[in-house]
């Protein structure tokens, strides 16, 4: 387990993220052109979506429909729970949405570390879990953006209502056609969902065309993206202090709560021990790739030093050191 922790914490993507923070703190003149920054976000959304769709094409719907429903359930419920918690600590709407999208989505690196953990322990798991990693990104981002559209139109946000789970205005119409159109066809969701569907349609036959750009270069482009995000986080770190302790507790406690929910859902849909563990990892981790890329383009007012600093600086190492073994033990207990 120590090897997994060292390998991931000392990986190039994490180290370049730290380099960006250092550059910002010491007021370096390093900066990314606006066009390049936007291009990196678009690339990552397409790459994540198309790889997951191609993986999903290898399985019949009879095999994966129950796990898919379980994944969609988690991707929808966790943003609601996150937004409710953010209301309790009096976080503003835009940053609450940022955390809802981030914690409703998943960490691909944490997922990779959990795969290594299961392999070393000799625990098998379902191959289609790789596709569910990507599938869980989309509903969380979509639900978060939809909630943003609903709540932005309500001057009395946030208010308590017995009909609204404590944070959603009872009079909000979440099925407004214009609101749904803006949420579903916004560029972030459009690229992520569209790429997933395209990858599922074309399957492995498109691999020779897709592999050179969206698979072989993925890790290198990810380094550039996180270097840029590190710069943004470093520039806005002082803004985190006013929510410091509550956010720290959120980053440490909610992964275990969401992870436990994921373990229960994974067991309910009939996954193996390894599959249940991975479902717990999906629910308990927080995205620092797809969700930040979507937030950067669709909710630029959200502070990346909050949603990205918390997901990568607190929840990510916590899961690598403590979370993965706990989800594994939870999975053994429920089975």
C-alpha positions as CSV (number, residue, x, y, z in Angstrom):
1,X,0.0,0.0,0.0
2,X,2.9,2.3,0.7
3,X,4.1,1.9,-2.9
4,X,0.7,3.0,-4.2
5,X,0.7,6.1,-2.0
6,X,4.2,7.1,-3.1
7,X,3.6,6.3,-6.8
8,X,0.5,8.5,-6.9
9,X,1.6,11.4,-4.7
10,X,4.9,11.6,-6.6
11,X,3.3,11.2,-10.0
12,X,4.0,14.0,-12.6
13,X,0.4,15.2,-12.7
14,X,0.3,15.9,-9.0
15,X,3.8,17.4,-8.9
16,X,3.0,19.8,-11.8
17,X,-0.1,20.8,-9.9
18,X,2.1,21.7,-6.9
19,X,4.5,23.5,-9.2
20,X,1.7,25.7,-10.4
21,X,0.7,26.5,-6.8
22,X,4.3,27.4,-6.0
23,X,4.6,29.6,-9.1
24,X,1.4,31.5,-8.1
25,X,2.5,31.9,-4.5
26,X,5.8,33.4,-5.5
27,X,4.2,35.6,-8.1
28,X,5.9,34.1,-11.1
29,X,5.1,35.5,-14.6
30,X,4.1,32.0,-15.7
31,X,0.6,32.1,-17.3
32,X,-1.5,30.2,-19.8
33,X,-3.0,31.8,-22.9
34,X,-6.8,31.9,-22.6
35,X,-7.2,29.9,-25.9
36,X,-4.8,27.1,-24.7
37,X,-6.5,26.8,-21.4
38,X,-9.9,26.4,-23.1
39,X,-8.4,23.9,-25.5
40,X,-7.0,21.7,-22.7
41,X,-10.4,21.5,-21.1
42,X,-12.1,20.5,-24.3
43,X,-9.5,17.9,-25.0
44,X,-9.9,16.3,-21.6
45,X,-13.7,16.1,-21.8
46,X,-13.6,14.4,-25.2
47,X,-10.8,12.0,-24.2
48,X,-12.6,10.9,-21.0
49,X,-15.9,10.4,-22.7
50,X,-14.7,8.5,-25.8
51,X,-12.5,6.1,-23.8
52,X,-15.4,5.2,-21.5
53,X,-17.8,4.7,-24.4
54,X,-15.4,2.4,-26.2
55,X,-15.0,0.4,-23.0
56,X,-18.7,0.2,-22.5
57,X,-19.2,-1.2,-26.1
58,X,-17.5,-4.4,-25.0
59,X,-20.4,-5.5,-22.8
60,X,-24.1,-6.4,-23.4
61,X,-26.7,-4.3,-21.7
62,X,-28.0,-7.3,-19.8
63,X,-24.7,-7.4,-18.0
64,X,-24.3,-3.8,-17.1
65,X,-27.8,-2.3,-16.8
66,X,-28.0,-2.7,-13.0
67,X,-24.5,-1.3,-12.3
68,X,-25.2,1.5,-14.7
69,X,-28.4,2.4,-12.8
70,X,-26.5,2.3,-9.5
71,X,-23.8,4.5,-10.9
72,X,-26.4,7.0,-12.2
73,X,-28.1,7.0,-8.8
74,X,-24.9,7.9,-7.0
75,X,-24.0,10.6,-9.6
76,X,-27.4,12.2,-9.1
77,X,-27.8,11.9,-5.3
78,X,-24.3,12.9,-4.2
79,X,-24.5,16.5,-5.7
80,X,-27.8,17.0,-3.8
81,X,-26.2,15.8,-0.6
82,X,-23.1,18.0,-1.1
83,X,-25.3,21.1,-1.8
84,X,-27.2,20.4,1.4
85,X,-24.0,20.2,3.4
86,X,-22.7,23.4,1.8
87,X,-25.8,25.2,2.9
88,X,-25.1,24.1,6.4
89,X,-21.7,25.8,6.4
90,X,-23.1,28.9,4.6
91,X,-21.1,28.5,1.3
92,X,-22.2,30.7,-1.6
93,X,-24.1,29.2,-4.5
94,X,-21.4,29.1,-7.2
95,X,-18.8,27.5,-4.9
96,X,-21.4,25.1,-3.6
97,X,-22.1,24.0,-7.2
98,X,-18.4,23.6,-7.8
99,X,-18.1,21.2,-4.9
100,X,-21.3,19.4,-5.8
101,X,-20.0,18.7,-9.3
102,X,-16.5,17.8,-8.0
103,X,-17.6,15.4,-5.3
104,X,-20.4,14.0,-7.3
105,X,-17.8,13.1,-10.0
106,X,-14.8,10.7,-9.6
107,X,-11.0,10.7,-9.3
108,X,-9.6,8.6,-12.1
109,X,-6.2,8.4,-10.4
110,X,-7.8,7.3,-7.1
111,X,-9.6,4.6,-9.1
112,X,-6.3,3.5,-10.7
113,X,-4.8,3.2,-7.2
114,X,-7.7,1.1,-6.0
115,X,-7.2,-1.2,-9.0
116,X,-3.6,-1.7,-7.9
117,X,-4.7,-2.3,-4.4
118,X,-7.2,-5.0,-5.5
119,X,-4.6,-6.7,-7.8
120,X,-2.1,-6.9,-5.0
121,X,-4.7,-8.4,-2.7
122,X,-5.7,-10.9,-5.3
123,X,-9.3,-9.6,-5.5
124,X,-11.1,-9.8,-8.8
125,X,-13.5,-7.2,-10.1
126,X,-15.8,-6.6,-13.1
127,X,-14.1,-5.3,-16.2
128,X,-16.9,-2.9,-17.1
129,X,-16.2,-0.9,-13.9
130,X,-13.7,1.1,-16.1
131,X,-16.7,2.4,-18.1
132,X,-18.6,3.3,-15.0
133,X,-15.8,5.6,-14.0
134,X,-16.6,7.8,-17.0
135,X,-20.3,7.3,-16.8
136,X,-20.4,8.7,-13.2
137,X,-18.8,12.0,-14.3
138,X,-21.7,13.1,-16.5
139,X,-24.8,12.9,-14.2
140,X,-23.0,14.7,-11.4
141,X,-22.0,17.6,-13.6
142,X,-25.4,17.7,-15.3
143,X,-27.3,17.7,-12.0
144,X,-25.0,20.3,-10.5
145,X,-25.4,22.6,-13.5
146,X,-29.2,22.1,-13.5
147,X,-29.4,23.0,-9.8
148,X,-27.4,26.1,-10.6
149,X,-29.9,27.2,-13.2
150,X,-32.8,26.5,-10.9
151,X,-31.3,28.3,-7.9
152,X,-29.9,31.3,-9.8
153,X,-33.5,32.3,-10.7
154,X,-34.5,32.4,-7.0
155,X,-33.7,35.5,-5.2
156,X,-34.4,33.9,-1.8
157,X,-31.7,31.2,-2.2
158,X,-30.9,29.5,0.0
159,X,-34.1,28.8,2.1
160,X,-35.4,25.9,4.0
161,X,-38.5,24.1,2.7
162,X,-40.1,20.8,3.7
163,X,-40.8,20.2,0.1
164,X,-37.3,20.9,-1.2
165,X,-34.9,18.7,0.9
166,X,-33.8,21.8,2.8
167,X,-32.1,23.7,0.0
168,X,-34.1,23.7,-3.2
169,X,-36.9,26.2,-3.5
170,X,-40.2,24.5,-3.5
171,X,-41.5,26.6,-6.3
172,X,-38.5,25.8,-8.6
173,X,-39.5,24.1,-11.8
174,X,-36.6,21.8,-12.7
175,X,-38.3,20.7,-15.9
176,X,-38.3,24.1,-17.5
177,X,-37.5,23.5,-21.2
178,X,-35.0,26.4,-21.6
179,X,-33.2,25.4,-18.4
180,X,-32.9,21.8,-19.5
181,X,-31.7,22.8,-22.9
182,X,-29.0,25.1,-21.4
183,X,-27.9,22.4,-19.0
184,X,-27.8,19.5,-21.4
185,X,-26.4,21.3,-24.4
186,X,-23.9,23.4,-22.6
187,X,-20.5,22.7,-24.1
188,X,-19.2,20.7,-21.1
189,X,-22.0,18.2,-20.8
190,X,-22.4,18.1,-24.6
191,X,-18.8,17.1,-25.1
192,X,-18.7,14.6,-22.2
193,X,-22.0,12.9,-23.0
194,X,-21.6,13.2,-26.8
195,X,-18.1,11.6,-26.7
196,X,-19.3,8.8,-24.4
197,X,-22.1,8.0,-26.9
198,X,-19.8,8.2,-29.9
199,X,-17.3,5.9,-28.2
200,X,-20.0,3.4,-27.5
201,X,-21.3,3.5,-31.1
202,X,-17.9,3.2,-32.8
203,X,-16.4,0.7,-30.3
204,X,-12.9,-0.7,-30.6
205,X,-12.9,-0.3,-34.4
206,X,-12.1,3.4,-33.9
207,X,-9.1,2.7,-31.7
208,X,-6.5,3.2,-34.4
209,X,-7.9,6.7,-35.1
210,X,-8.5,7.7,-31.5
211,X,-5.4,6.2,-29.8
212,X,-2.7,8.5,-31.0
213,X,-4.4,11.7,-29.8
214,X,-6.9,10.8,-27.0
215,X,-5.1,7.9,-25.4
216,X,-1.3,8.2,-26.0
217,X,-1.2,11.9,-25.3
218,X,-3.7,11.9,-22.5
219,X,-1.2,11.9,-19.6
220,X,0.9,14.6,-21.1
221,X,-2.1,16.9,-21.7
222,X,-3.3,16.2,-18.2
223,X,0.0,17.6,-16.9
224,X,-0.5,20.9,-18.7
225,X,-4.1,21.1,-17.5
226,X,-3.1,20.6,-13.8
227,X,-0.2,23.0,-14.1
228,X,-2.7,25.6,-15.2
229,X,-5.1,24.7,-12.4
230,X,-2.3,24.8,-9.9
231,X,-1.7,28.4,-11.0
232,X,-5.3,29.3,-10.5
233,X,-5.5,27.6,-7.1
234,X,-2.3,29.4,-5.9
235,X,-3.7,32.8,-6.9
236,X,-6.9,32.3,-4.9
237,X,-5.7,30.3,-1.9
238,X,-6.3,33.3,0.5
239,X,-10.1,33.1,-0.3
240,X,-10.3,29.6,1.3
241,X,-9.3,30.7,4.8
242,X,-12.8,32.0,5.7
243,X,-14.2,28.5,5.2
244,X,-11.0,26.7,6.3
245,X,-12.0,24.3,9.1
246,X,-15.5,23.4,7.8
247,X,-14.1,22.7,4.3
248,X,-11.3,20.6,5.8
249,X,-13.8,18.5,7.7
250,X,-15.9,18.2,4.6
251,X,-12.9,16.9,2.6
252,X,-12.1,14.3,5.2
253,X,-15.6,13.1,6.4
254,X,-17.8,13.1,3.4
255,X,-15.6,10.7,1.3
256,X,-16.3,8.1,4.0
257,X,-20.1,8.9,4.0
258,X,-20.3,8.9,0.2
259,X,-18.0,5.8,0.0
260,X,-20.3,3.9,2.4
261,X,-23.3,4.8,0.2
262,X,-21.4,3.5,-2.9
263,X,-20.6,0.3,-1.1
264,X,-24.2,-0.3,-0.3
265,X,-25.3,0.5,-3.8
266,X,-22.6,-1.8,-5.3
267,X,-23.7,-4.6,-3.1
268,X,-27.4,-4.0,-4.0
269,X,-26.8,-4.2,-7.7
270,X,-24.9,-7.5,-7.3
271,X,-21.3,-6.7,-7.8
272,X,-18.4,-8.8,-6.6
273,X,-16.2,-7.9,-3.6
274,X,-13.8,-6.1,-5.9
275,X,-16.7,-4.4,-7.8
276,X,-18.3,-3.2,-4.5
277,X,-15.0,-1.8,-3.4
278,X,-14.6,0.1,-6.6
279,X,-18.1,1.4,-6.4
280,X,-17.2,2.7,-3.0
281,X,-14.1,4.4,-4.4
282,X,-16.2,6.0,-7.2
283,X,-18.6,7.5,-4.7
284,X,-16.0,8.5,-2.1
285,X,-13.5,10.2,-4.5
286,X,-13.7,13.7,-6.0
287,X,-12.8,14.7,-9.5
288,X,-9.9,17.0,-10.3
289,X,-10.0,16.5,-14.1
290,X,-13.4,16.3,-15.8
291,X,-15.5,18.3,-13.3
292,X,-12.9,21.2,-13.0
293,X,-12.6,21.2,-16.8
294,X,-16.4,21.6,-17.0
295,X,-16.6,24.1,-14.2
296,X,-13.8,26.2,-15.7
297,X,-15.9,26.8,-18.8
298,X,-19.4,26.7,-17.4
299,X,-19.1,28.2,-13.9
300,X,-16.0,30.4,-14.0
301,X,-17.1,32.3,-10.9
302,X,-16.6,29.1,-8.8
303,X,-13.2,29.4,-7.0
304,X,-10.9,26.5,-8.1
305,X,-8.8,26.9,-5.0
306,X,-11.9,25.6,-3.1
307,X,-13.2,22.8,-5.3
308,X,-9.8,21.7,-6.8
309,X,-7.7,22.5,-3.7
310,X,-10.1,20.4,-1.5
311,X,-10.5,17.5,-3.9
312,X,-6.8,17.2,-4.8
313,X,-5.2,18.6,-1.6
314,X,-7.4,16.9,1.0
315,X,-9.6,14.1,-0.3
316,X,-7.2,12.7,-2.9
317,X,-4.4,11.9,-0.4
318,X,-6.9,10.9,2.2
319,X,-8.4,8.3,-0.1
320,X,-4.9,7.0,-1.1
321,X,-3.8,6.6,2.5
322,X,-6.9,5.6,4.3
323,X,-10.0,5.6,2.1
324,X,-9.3,2.7,-0.2
325,X,-8.6,0.1,2.5
326,X,-11.7,1.3,4.4
327,X,-13.9,0.9,1.4
328,X,-12.5,-2.6,0.9
329,X,-13.3,-3.5,4.5
330,X,-16.7,-2.0,4.2
331,X,-17.3,-4.2,1.1
332,X,-16.2,-7.3,2.9
333,X,-18.5,-6.5,5.8
334,X,-21.6,-6.0,3.6
335,X,-21.0,-9.2,1.7
